[in-house]
Amino acid sequence: MSEANADQYAALPSGTTICFRDHGDQADPAILLVAGLGEDLTFWPGSFVGALVDRGFRVVTMDNRDVGQSTFAATPPPALWRQLLARPRSDAYSLADMASDAVGVLDHLGIERVHLTGRSMGGMIAQTVAAAEPARVLSLTSIFSTTGAKKVGRPAWSTLRILAGPPSRTRTAAVRAHLRITGHIAGTGYPIDDAAEAAFAAGGWDRAAGDLAAGTARQIQAIQASGDRTAQLSRITAPTLVLNGDRDLLVAPSGGAATVKAIRSAQHVVIPGMGHHIPEALVKPITQYISEHAKRVTEGGNHVRIP
């Protein structure tokens, strides 16, 4: 057993250091959870991680580069006009670089094969790992993510207007900004818990080893620098489950549909009323989908059973 709440660090050959936490029994099958844009590892609620551990999995969470306790890039962030026009700087890193970070954590832990789960940008990173390192991936679960194709998974204009606001420069401003955007994108069926969300945002601010606004801008740039990954996704052989809601104002549901179309034999679950958020009310059903998908693969089947 490992100390679940202890930050640990993997110094990678690239020079990047990735912070991670290792939960559960190391003898159990491993699940790597990859968080989304601007989110550190604590944005996977303890109830979410605990539910998977209780279902018999070793769960590894990680801070992507440019968030939390992982390395913040030394390169300047892209200007807002570059983000709006999808014109990344020449020194941008890519989703492939972030996928290499995730594989580096697995190497550091000696995990040869893993069940991958990622949400939003984390779904894109997980997809990239599954395409580039098929022998390492037992199963893939992609949650409210997309393919990078320009015409699918686009954010609503109302969401872009919020995201185009000035970056937060204080803890209080970061909490307010998080509550505003999360309340907007959470969907119609599952309102946010303001107190819980404020705690996530405050904790993320406190854990950050660098400038969160600059880090998030560089992560957006990584997505844009990676372009349309549809052809890459077609090479994924791991049994894949795609989960998304039907009320997502950040990554439109068309992104999930395109992901299913791109990945051979992927299964699709659309949750009514769900947006771009995993509230406490959805922790149990989503962890059940992930667990059943992973266990079905482990037991020799191909995919999750869709009710």
Secondary structure as GFF3:
##gff-version 3
##sequence-region A 1 307
A	DSSP	beta_strand	8	11	.	.	.	ID=ss1
A	DSSP	beta_strand	17	23	.	.	.	ID=ss2
A	DSSP	beta_strand	30	34	.	.	.	ID=ss3
A	DSSP	three_ten_helix	41	43	.	.	.	ID=ss4
A	DSSP	alpha_helix	46	54	.	.	.	ID=ss5
A	DSSP	beta_strand	58	62	.	.	.	ID=ss6
A	DSSP	alpha_helix	80	85	.	.	.	ID=ss7
A	DSSP	alpha_helix	95	109	.	.	.	ID=ss8
A	DSSP	beta_strand	114	119	.	.	.	ID=ss9
A	DSSP	alpha_helix	121	132	.	.	.	ID=ss10
A	DSSP	three_ten_helix	134	136	.	.	.	ID=ss11
A	DSSP	beta_strand	137	143	.	.	.	ID=ss12
A	DSSP	alpha_helix	157	163	.	.	.	ID=ss13
A	DSSP	alpha_helix	171	185	.	.	.	ID=ss14
A	DSSP	alpha_helix	194	207	.	.	.	ID=ss15
A	DSSP	alpha_helix	212	226	.	.	.	ID=ss16
A	DSSP	alpha_helix	230	233	.	.	.	ID=ss17
A	DSSP	beta_strand	240	245	.	.	.	ID=ss18
A	DSSP	alpha_helix	254	262	.	.	.	ID=ss19
A	DSSP	beta_strand	267	271	.	.	.	ID=ss20
A	DSSP	alpha_helix	280	298	.	.	.	ID=ss21
###
